[in-house]
């Protein structure tokens, strides 16, 4: 379960940001996670709840925005969403594609009080 380590990192980022701003409470954290990361939202939320215990983020809502896998075709320059992990261009059927999205993992926003 790699979610526990990720949850710990998210908490550290949020706590550091809250400290810089002089906050006493973290109420929401918005996370952007690409489909290729393989995060399970329920597990992520559960793990975050565990690591956030006894911190100013203990009651924070973790909002996870999943982004799809996207690619660019080197042959016809089409940009497309990868469906069912089929890395073939839907326009020209080329396998010469570059993944352009879906592996990101970042804290997008932190709501503090």
C-alpha angles and dihedrals in degrees: 000000000000090000092086093062092044091049090053091051092049090051092051091051092049095046092049092050091047091050091051090053096043093242124166097196139031109209103173140013121194113207127189112208126178119225091242090064089073094218117166105216095212092050091046092052091047093049092046090052090054097048093043094057113124093013133102086261095058093112097034120132112230109213113194119199110193117207123204127240110264131185144186123224114229092202104050101012093237118155114212148162113255109236122203091349092292104148096197125115109252090209102051103005092238120155090206095103134139121212108238102174145010101075098079123120119179144138105251101183141356122204112208138176 
